[in-house]
Amino acid sequence: MQRTTRAKIQVGQRYSQVEIPSAVWQVVSIYHDALGVEHAALTNELRGRDRKTLSAAALQDRSRYRLV
């Protein structure tokens, strides 16, 4: 099995959802949970009150999100 190298997620990066390309989310913080899994906290650029947290693996899943 071949592994693909993923780019590191960084604060300030912007991602759009594949199913809703107009929804752009900006990474505002990155942290590791108690099990060591990396997560990114994001805020919606158009609706600053809309926030969500995703695992790094989910955010880097190209079938769900794309780096803008």
C-alpha angles and dihedrals in degrees: 000000000000120000122216119217113234123208114247115258112240135190109263096031116131126219132187125207114245093222093043106031092176090063105089119184125195123208108239100171143000127210143162120236125224090278093051096253112148118234134182125213111215137190127203111247095217097039108037092188092061108092136164141173123224134179113252089244092057093047091049093049101112092203088064109028138021128200109243 
